[in-house]
Amino acid sequence: MSATAQFVTATTVEEALAALAAGARPVAGGTDLVVGARQGKAPLPDALVAIHRIDALRGISAAGAGLRLGALATHEELESHPVVRERFTGLADASAIVGSRATRANGTIGGNVMNASPAMDTGAPLICLDASVVLQGPGGNRSLPIEELFTGPGQTVASPDELLIAIDLPAPAVGTGSAYVRLEYRRQMEIAIVGAAAAVTVEGGKVTAAHPDLMNDPAALVKMTKDEAHLRALWQAARAALPGFTLNGSADNRWPGNLNAWRNGLDVARLMSDLRTIAFSAGSACASGSGKPSHVLRAIGLEEKKARSSIRLGFGRYTRMSEVVEACTQIAAAAAAQQEFGVAGHD
Ligand SMILES: Cc1cc2nc3c(=O)[nH]c(=O)nc-3n(C[C@H](O)[C@H](O)[C@H](O)COP(=O)(O)OP(=O)(O)OC[C@H]3O[C@@H](n4cnc5c(N)ncnc54)[C@H](O)[C@@H]3O)c2cc1C
């Protein structure tokens, strides 16, 4: 651990910002920065500003119907806070397994997020819970969705003269629950191999929204935004609700906003006419409706007759899980009925 030439303690945000503008790095609980330097991971910066005495950065408070977490809120405070435990359970789960009791008493949510470690436990639940971060710099405050904060391991979009002030959590929709689990090789004092969080909303006994997210690389979180996670959940549910259909192409590396699948002997024109209230299209046709196999299906080498027995479903941000499952169940039943009543198979 190299010596730090300059060390100041700030008691206001303004003092801290002045130190950052002069080139200092903030240190909150020090459980990443100082412990890492002691372990030889990275030397301490030449100038440090301690922010743990800034009262304005402390606490967990109500903000409208949601919560504001001060950057200095510790994992111990988060795991024991009654509202966090009840309504933002995934975050309480994550904070409760950070390091040891001593780590949780000193380590802060701000430090956890700004450190942007691939093994950070709070990132995935915060994304699932629609958190946004508030950064303050010389030009004032800016707020951004937390998934836009991370750019890679140890990297964020915050500039060196910006301080994380708070993390805002909007009120979850009625019927929403969340959880966080991690894969670890030891029961205690282990960092995550991979962490998984989910927030799920249930309405009238049906899942209406699901936001899963994985944490093993902050940059991966950037790629898998809440929207994409929602689309993936819809895509999986649609596949499961379409027995007898075979996916066109590989399941890997594909955009989950589209599902294109075929079923042997399916008369797609008849299916579409039988199910006019459901928005799906013939998987074979390109956007012009020419009836020719689309360039995508040609590109993956699908035979023409299979392409003609293909359907295509599209999902978007506002598509609800219950709609997808219901529509696919009807499509699967109508397709099975066609087979039962003897539409000739292709193979
Ligand atoms: C033994 C041990 C076990 C651990 N186990 C886990 C674990 O299981 N899961 C896990 O996620 N983490 C774990 N950690 C890592 C660490 O405890 C957490 O990431 C903790 O939340 C860091 O908070 P801190 O306040 O100590 O951060 P600090 O070390 O003070 O800061 C970390 C980084 O964030 C920056 N920073 C801090 N606050 C701000 C701010 N307000 N604005 C801008 N930048 C800021 C600092 O400059 C530094 O780059 C462990 C650490 C130790 C030592």
The ligand as an ORCA input file, in Angstrom:
! r2SCAN-3c Opt
* xyz 0 1
  C     -13.736     -8.754      3.594
  C     -14.576     -8.106      2.544
  C     -15.669     -8.783      2.034
  C     -16.454     -8.188      1.052
  N     -17.537     -8.877      0.583
  C     -18.338     -8.305     -0.349
  C     -19.486     -8.995     -0.824
  O     -19.807    -10.108     -0.385
  N     -20.255     -8.389     -1.758
  C     -19.950     -7.136     -2.255
  O     -20.706     -6.615     -3.103
  N     -18.872     -6.463     -1.818
  C     -18.058     -7.011     -0.888
  N     -16.952     -6.341     -0.439
  C     -16.634     -5.052     -1.036
  C     -17.080     -3.794     -0.231
  O     -17.259     -4.073      1.119
  C     -18.391     -3.198     -0.773
  O     -18.282     -2.947     -2.150
  C     -18.756     -1.904     -0.032
  O     -20.097     -1.596     -0.269
  C     -17.862     -0.734     -0.470
  O     -18.306      0.420      0.222
  P     -17.245      1.413      0.875
  O     -18.030      2.542      1.434
  O     -16.366      0.709      1.827
  O     -16.424      1.854     -0.426
  P     -14.986      2.593     -0.511
  O     -13.918      1.572     -0.375
  O     -14.938      3.758      0.397
  O     -15.075      3.098     -2.009
  C     -15.162      2.196     -3.090
  C     -15.057      2.983     -4.397
  O     -16.177      3.823     -4.569
  C     -15.775      5.194     -4.629
  N     -16.795      5.916     -3.858
  C     -17.228      5.636     -2.597
  N     -18.244      6.441     -2.280
  C     -18.456      7.261     -3.338
  C     -19.368      8.319     -3.613
  N     -20.320      8.679     -2.737
  N     -19.297      8.949     -4.810
  C     -18.355      8.592     -5.725
  N     -17.486      7.589     -5.527
  C     -17.524      6.915     -4.342
  C     -14.385      5.253     -4.047
  O     -13.612      6.319     -4.579
  C     -13.840      3.896     -4.462
  O     -13.397      3.952     -5.791
  C     -16.135     -6.903      0.553
  C     -15.028     -6.209      1.077
  C     -14.251     -6.814      2.057
  C     -13.085     -6.063      2.613
*
